[in-house]
Amino acid sequence: MAAERAYALGVALATRFGRGGDADDADEELQAFRAAVALSAADGQEAEGRYRDGLGSAYLDQWRLTRDPALLSSALAEYGQALDSGPGVRESLQTRINVGDALISRFGLSGDPQDLADALGHLRAAADGLAR
């Protein structure tokens, strides 16, 4: 229950950050999603995919503020764990879209064509899943 409340707070803060761009909101968002993952693990449960997806998105928001490439790596690691945790179909489609977004951002920094190819693969998989 506490993990779900922390997750809901993270979602609200992410929405507010998306609209206003306030760094404090992004910082609190990151803390809330970290708490959701930690609380879920503390309850003896593996963190739900959506909590990891939320944490990945919080890292991506932090990257948007700082342009620190390590934050993209953290986002991609969380998204990978979200996909590995076997989330529901809807959640995995959103996570694939988020992975694509993070990889496109990393491609913009590195110019590595593999990042772009991988991004397109995730976005195509999401599009194929949405069409069903």
C-alpha positions in Angstrom: 0.0 0.0 0.0 2.8 2.4 0.9 4.6 1.6 -2.4 1.4 2.4 -4.3 1.0 5.8 -2.5 4.6 6.7 -3.3 4.0 5.7 -6.9 0.9 7.9 -7.1 2.8 10.8 -5.7 5.6 10.3 -8.3 3.0 10.3 -11.1 1.5 13.6 -9.8 4.9 15.2 -9.5 5.9 14.0 -13.0 2.8 15.5 -14.4 3.5 18.8 -12.7 7.1 18.8 -13.8 6.0 18.1 -17.4 3.7 21.1 -17.3 5.9 23.6 -15.4 9.5 22.3 -15.7 10.3 23.0 -12.0 13.5 21.2 -11.0 12.1 20.7 -7.5 9.2 18.7 -8.9 11.7 16.5 -10.8 13.7 16.0 -7.7 10.7 15.0 -5.6 9.4 12.8 -8.5 12.7 10.9 -8.4 12.5 10.5 -4.6 8.9 9.2 -4.8 9.6 6.6 -7.5 12.7 5.5 -5.6 10.6 5.1 -2.5 7.9 3.1 -4.5 10.6 0.6 -5.7 12.2 0.4 -2.3 9.0 -0.1 -0.4 7.8 -2.7 -2.8 11.1 -4.6 -2.3 11.0 -4.2 1.5 7.6 -5.9 1.5 9.3 -8.9 0.1 7.8 -8.4 -3.3 9.7 -7.8 -6.5 9.1 -4.2 -7.6 6.3 -4.0 -10.0 7.2 -3.1 -13.6 5.3 0.1 -13.4 7.3 1.3 -10.4 10.5 0.7 -12.3 9.1 2.3 -15.4 8.2 5.4 -13.2 11.7 5.5 -11.8 13.2 5.2 -15.3 11.0 8.2 -16.4 12.1 10.2 -13.3 15.7 9.6 -14.4 14.8 10.7 -17.9 13.3 13.9 -16.5 16.4 14.5 -14.5 18.4 14.1 -17.7 16.2 16.7 -19.4 17.3 19.1 -16.7 21.0 18.3 -16.5 22.0 16.6 -19.7 24.1 14.2 -17.6 24.5 11.1 -19.8 24.7 8.8 -16.7 21.0 9.6 -16.1 20.1 8.2 -19.5 22.0 5.0 -18.5 20.1 4.9 -15.2 16.8 5.4 -17.0 17.5 2.6 -19.5 18.6 0.3 -16.7 15.2 0.8 -14.9 13.3 0.4 -18.1 15.1 -2.8 -18.7 14.2 -4.1 -15.2 10.6 -3.1 -15.8 10.4 -5.1 -19.0 12.2 -8.0 -17.4 9.7 -8.1 -14.5 6.9 -9.1 -16.9 4.6 -6.1 -16.6 1.1 -6.3 -18.2 0.7 -5.7 -21.9 -0.3 -2.1 -21.5 2.6 -1.3 -19.2 5.2 -3.0 -21.4 4.0 -1.0 -24.4 4.5 2.3 -22.5 7.8 1.1 -21.2 8.9 0.3 -24.8 7.9 3.8 -25.8 9.9 5.2 -22.9 13.0 3.1 -23.9 12.7 4.4 -27.4 12.6 8.0 -26.1 15.7 7.5 -23.9 17.6 5.8 -26.8 16.8 8.6 -29.2 18.0 11.1 -26.6 21.2 9.0 -26.2 21.6 8.9 -30.0 21.4 12.7 -30.0 24.4 12.8 -27.6 26.5 10.0 -29.0 25.5 9.7 -32.7 25.7 5.9 -32.2 23.5 4.4 -35.0 22.9 1.3 -32.8 21.0 3.6 -30.3 18.8 4.7 -33.1 18.2 1.2 -34.4 17.4 0.0 -30.9 15.0 2.9 -30.4 13.2 2.1 -33.6 12.9 -1.5 -32.6 11.3 -0.7 -29.3 9.0 1.9 -30.9 7.9 -0.5 -33.6 7.2 -3.2 -31.0 5.1 -0.7 -29.1 3.2 0.3 -32.3 2.6 -3.3 -33.3 1.2 -4.0 -29.8 -1.0 -0.9 -29.9 -2.5 -2.0 -33.2 -3.9 -5.2 -31.7 
